[in-house]
């Protein structure tokens, strides 16, 4: 049994995306289930910024095709740290934080800036 909330949430997300139980929306459902697990344990939700989408997909593909979990775990830890830094209670501040980190950019337009 996986007891660490973040590890458990990441595992749940991976299993749903890997099993692909639905005709559509598997990635969205996987991320919802992951965040549901985090919220249940009073942990920060995970937001995967647009600019980080390619890293997310490549790490997930690497785990699926090569059975190498290290890049995926490293990437998920990174987006969890990023998400924890955000201030979701204040929309204007949240929007400015996302914008300043280049989170809204497409992967070919830039990269996720340091946020600390």
C-alpha positions as CSV (number, residue, x, y, z in Angstrom):
1,X,0.0,0.0,0.0
2,X,1.3,3.5,-0.9
3,X,0.9,5.8,2.1
4,X,2.6,9.0,1.0
5,X,-0.2,11.3,-0.3
6,X,1.8,12.6,-3.3
7,X,3.1,9.2,-4.3
8,X,-0.4,7.8,-4.0
9,X,-1.9,10.6,-6.1
10,X,0.7,10.3,-8.8
11,X,0.2,6.5,-8.9
12,X,-3.6,6.9,-9.2
13,X,-3.1,9.4,-12.0
14,X,-0.7,7.1,-13.9
15,X,-3.0,4.0,-13.5
16,X,-6.0,5.8,-14.9
17,X,-4.1,7.3,-17.8
18,X,-2.4,3.9,-18.5
19,X,-5.5,1.7,-18.3
20,X,-7.5,4.3,-20.4
21,X,-10.9,3.1,-19.2
22,X,-13.0,5.8,-21.0
23,X,-13.5,6.6,-24.7
24,X,-12.6,10.3,-24.0
25,X,-11.2,12.4,-21.2
26,X,-8.8,9.9,-19.6
27,X,-6.1,12.5,-19.0
28,X,-8.6,14.9,-17.4
29,X,-10.2,12.2,-15.3
30,X,-6.7,11.0,-14.2
31,X,-5.7,14.5,-13.1
32,X,-9.0,15.0,-11.3
33,X,-8.5,11.7,-9.4
34,X,-5.0,12.7,-8.6
35,X,-6.0,16.1,-7.2
36,X,-8.9,14.5,-5.3
37,X,-6.4,12.3,-3.5
38,X,-4.3,15.3,-2.7
39,X,-7.2,17.4,-1.4
40,X,-8.4,14.5,0.8
41,X,-5.0,14.6,2.5
42,X,-4.9,18.4,2.7
43,X,-2.0,18.7,0.2
44,X,-1.6,21.2,-2.7
45,X,-3.3,20.2,-5.9
46,X,-1.2,19.8,-9.0
47,X,-1.6,22.1,-12.0
48,X,0.3,21.1,-15.2
49,X,1.1,24.4,-16.9
50,X,0.7,24.7,-20.7
51,X,4.4,25.4,-21.1
52,X,5.2,22.1,-19.3
53,X,2.8,20.0,-21.3
54,X,5.6,18.4,-23.5
55,X,7.7,17.5,-20.5
56,X,4.6,16.0,-18.9
57,X,3.7,13.9,-21.9
58,X,7.3,12.8,-22.6
59,X,7.8,11.7,-19.0
60,X,4.5,9.8,-19.0
61,X,5.4,8.2,-22.3
62,X,8.8,7.2,-20.9
63,X,7.1,5.5,-18.0
64,X,4.6,3.7,-20.2
65,X,7.0,2.6,-23.0
66,X,10.3,2.1,-21.1
67,X,9.0,1.4,-17.6
68,X,11.3,4.2,-16.3
69,X,9.5,6.0,-13.5
70,X,12.3,8.4,-12.6
71,X,11.6,11.2,-15.1
72,X,7.9,11.1,-14.4
73,X,8.3,11.2,-10.7
74,X,10.9,14.1,-11.0
75,X,8.5,16.0,-13.3
76,X,5.5,15.5,-11.1
77,X,7.4,16.6,-8.0
78,X,8.4,19.7,-9.9
79,X,4.9,20.6,-10.9
80,X,3.7,19.9,-7.4
81,X,6.3,22.3,-6.0
82,X,5.2,24.9,-8.6
83,X,1.5,24.4,-7.8
84,X,2.2,24.7,-4.1
85,X,3.8,28.1,-4.7
86,X,0.6,29.4,-6.3
87,X,-1.9,31.5,-4.3
88,X,-5.3,30.2,-5.5
89,X,-7.3,32.2,-3.0
90,X,-6.7,35.5,-5.0
91,X,-7.5,35.2,-8.7
92,X,-5.5,38.3,-9.7
93,X,-2.4,37.2,-7.8
94,X,-2.8,33.6,-9.2
95,X,-3.1,34.9,-12.7
96,X,0.0,37.1,-12.3
97,X,2.0,34.2,-10.8
98,X,1.1,32.0,-13.7
99,X,1.8,34.7,-16.3
100,X,5.2,35.6,-14.7
101,X,6.3,31.9,-14.7
102,X,5.3,31.6,-18.4
103,X,2.8,28.9,-17.5
104,X,0.3,30.0,-20.3
105,X,2.9,29.8,-23.1
106,X,3.0,26.9,-25.4
107,X,6.0,24.6,-25.0
108,X,7.7,25.9,-28.1
109,X,7.5,29.5,-26.9
110,X,9.5,29.0,-23.7
111,X,9.9,27.1,-20.5
112,X,8.6,27.2,-17.0
113,X,10.6,29.9,-15.1
114,X,11.8,29.5,-11.5
115,X,9.1,30.5,-9.2
116,X,10.7,30.4,-5.7
